[in-house]
Amino acid sequence: MLLAIAPPATTTPPEPILDRDFYPEIHPAAAREAMRLDGTVTDTRLRLALVEAIASINCDLNKWRADQQDAGHSRLSEVPAESIDSLSVNVHHYTHAVYCLATAMINERYKNYDTQAGPRLVSIDTMIDDLRRDARFSIRNILGVTHTTVELI
């Protein structure tokens, strides 16, 4: 019987992903640790997912960012917001959204390689949905809008 063992994560931390000057840099090693991604997710795939998540989130925040810059805030950390553990909650929300969306993208790709079917696949689908929801909630927290949209029928 052959056991599949995940290769270890790289020992040299990959370079941070530099975004436009407004947003904080994203550290792939921190994302890997926070989202509990093992060595089966290569640094290249993680970086690709993080860049895609950053691009998507930046698109969602594009108008808001422009408004903040017009108001004189050159960095996300300078936008007036609460601070927790010496970190602006906006920076926390942005980082959380990037991590969650990137992890959802990775899980969508890797679920095809799972040899166990059935309940585990449903669990992975639920986890992906939860990660995408968490990313949306973090973006909406930055925008200062509610998490729920209700329409009258």
C-alpha positions, -999 to +999 in steps of 0.1 A: +000+000+000+014+034-010+008+063+013+005+098-001+025+122+020+022+159+014+056+174+005+068+200+030+062+236+024+093+254+011+119+264+037+126+298+021+096+322+025+084+335-009+086+372-016+056+393-006+031+403-032+033+440-037+001+457-046-005+493-056+007+516-029-027+519-013-031+482-001-008+463+022+016+437+008+005+401+011+029+375+024+023+340+009+039+323+040+015+341+063-014+331+040-002+295+040-001+294+078-033+313+084-053+292+060-036+259+070-024+251+035+001+223+034+029+215+010+006+200-016-002+236-026+029+247-043+043+282-038+036+290-074-001+279-072-005+298-039+010+330-054-012+327-085-043+323-063-033+352-041-027+375-071-061+366-086-078+372-052-061+406-049-071+416-084-107+406-078-109+424-044-092+455-057-118+456-085-146+454-059-130+482-039-119+504-068-144+532-064-141+531-026-103+533-029-105+563-052-128+581-028-105+574+001-075+587-019-095+618-029-101+623+008-064+624+014-057+588+026-028+574+007-028+540+023-056+516+035-041+518+070-046+556+071-084+554+064-101+561+097-111+529+114-108+510+146-074+495+155-071+460+170-037+447+181-021+478+165-036+470+131-064+488+113-095+467+110-096+477+073-062+461+068-074+430+087-105+428+066-086+432+033-060+406+043-088+382+054-107+387+022-076+379+001-067+348+021-103+335+020-108+341-017-074+326-026-081+295-004-115+291-020-099+292-055-072+266-044-098+243-029-119+244-060-090+232-081-077+206-056-111+189-049-108+172-082-078+153-068-095+140-037-098+103-038-126+102-013-161+109-027-194+114-010-197+134+022-162+148+021-169+164-013-200+180+001-179+193+030-153+208+006-181+225-014-195+239+018-161+251+029-155+268-005-189+286-002-180+296+034-147+310+023-162+330-005-189+343+019-162+353+044-143+372+017-175+390+007-183+399+043-148+413+048-151+435+016-185+447+028-170+455+062-145+478+045-172+494+024-193+499+055-224+482+041-245+454+055-239+417+048-275+410+037-295+423+008-333+418+012-357+424-016-395+426-013-413+404-038 
